[in-house]
Amino acid sequence: MRDSIRNLADQGKTKLLLNLAGVKYMDSTGVGELIANYTTVTRQGGQLKLLSLTERIQNLLVITKLLTVFDSYDNEAEALKSFE
């Protein structure tokens, strides 16, 4: 994930929507990757937003207070519109 997001950011594609619908479990390494990717994109003037958080992932982001850092959406159309 890190390499893919960095490659996109290096290409100037800095409005990224990360769909987490299939993610059933995330440990501290995964949380660290989210933070690192968020930092990479925002340093280049972009935005990294999250889509379709499972209940478990949403609870994890609430506990770590990261839900206040990331914009998250349940609806892809709304998420895409938020980049405008």
C-alpha positions in Angstrom: 0.0 0.0 0.0 2.8 2.4 0.9 4.5 2.1 -2.4 1.3 2.4 -4.4 0.2 5.6 -2.6 3.7 7.1 -2.8 3.8 6.4 -6.5 0.4 8.0 -7.0 1.5 11.1 -5.0 4.7 11.3 -7.0 2.7 11.3 -10.2 0.7 14.3 -8.8 -2.4 12.2 -8.0 -3.0 13.5 -4.5 -6.7 13.2 -4.1 -6.9 9.7 -2.9 -9.9 7.7 -1.6 -9.0 4.5 0.2 -11.8 1.9 0.3 -11.5 -0.2 3.4 -14.7 -2.3 2.9 -12.8 -5.6 2.7 -10.5 -4.9 5.7 -11.7 -7.0 8.6 -8.7 -6.6 10.9 -6.0 -3.9 11.3 -3.2 -4.0 13.8 -0.8 -1.3 14.9 1.3 -1.8 11.7 -1.8 -1.1 9.6 -2.6 2.0 11.7 1.0 3.2 11.2 0.7 2.7 7.4 -2.5 4.8 7.4 -0.7 7.6 9.2 2.4 7.4 7.1 0.3 7.5 3.9 -1.8 10.4 5.2 1.4 12.3 6.0 2.9 11.6 2.5 -0.2 12.8 0.7 -0.9 15.9 2.8 2.8 17.0 2.6 2.3 17.1 -1.2 -0.8 19.3 -0.8 -3.2 16.4 -1.3 -6.0 14.6 0.6 -6.4 11.0 1.7 -9.9 10.0 2.7 -11.4 6.8 3.8 -14.4 4.9 2.4 -16.5 2.1 3.8 -15.0 1.6 7.2 -16.1 -1.7 8.8 -17.5 -1.4 12.3 -14.3 -2.9 13.7 -12.0 -0.5 11.8 -14.2 2.5 12.8 -14.0 1.5 16.4 -10.2 1.2 16.2 -10.0 4.7 14.7 -12.3 6.0 17.4 -10.2 4.5 20.2 -6.9 5.9 18.7 -8.6 9.2 18.1 -7.6 9.0 14.4 -11.2 9.3 13.3 -10.8 13.0 14.0 -7.8 13.1 11.6 -9.3 11.2 8.6 -12.3 12.2 6.6 -14.4 9.0 6.3 -17.4 8.3 4.2 -19.9 5.5 3.8 -21.0 6.6 0.3 -18.5 6.7 -2.6 -20.3 9.5 -4.5 -20.3 11.7 -1.4 -16.7 11.0 -0.8 -15.7 11.9 -4.4 -17.8 15.0 -4.3 -16.0 16.1 -1.1 -12.8 16.5 -3.2 -14.3 19.4 -5.2 
